[in-house]
């Protein structure tokens, strides 16, 4: 499996797992709608490579690449 930070622009992926058990960052990602079996579209990367912009559950969301590394996708 790959993590969300390694997805190519324009790809649509499905969340398999959100890592970081017991961390507040994991809880925040889940609260934002990044839950298992959710479809995510990777829109673009900022000019310097960080952050990334995704669409999840119909809204645009910007994440740091470091945070996106916690999300496993297929």
C-alpha positions, 0 to 999 in steps of 0.5 A: 500500500502507499500513503496519501503523500505519494499519490499522483495529481488527479488520482482518486484513491480509497482510504484503507487505514489512518495510522498514528494510534492514540495521537491527536493528529489521527483524531483530527484527520478522522474528524475531517472525514478521512476515514476508511473506505472514503474516496479522496481525489488528489488535486494538486501540490503547492509549488514548493511541494508542501502542502497538498490539496485533496477533495474529500466528501465534497470539500477541498482540504489542504494537508501537510505532507507529513500529515498525509503520510499517516493515511494509507490508500489503495 
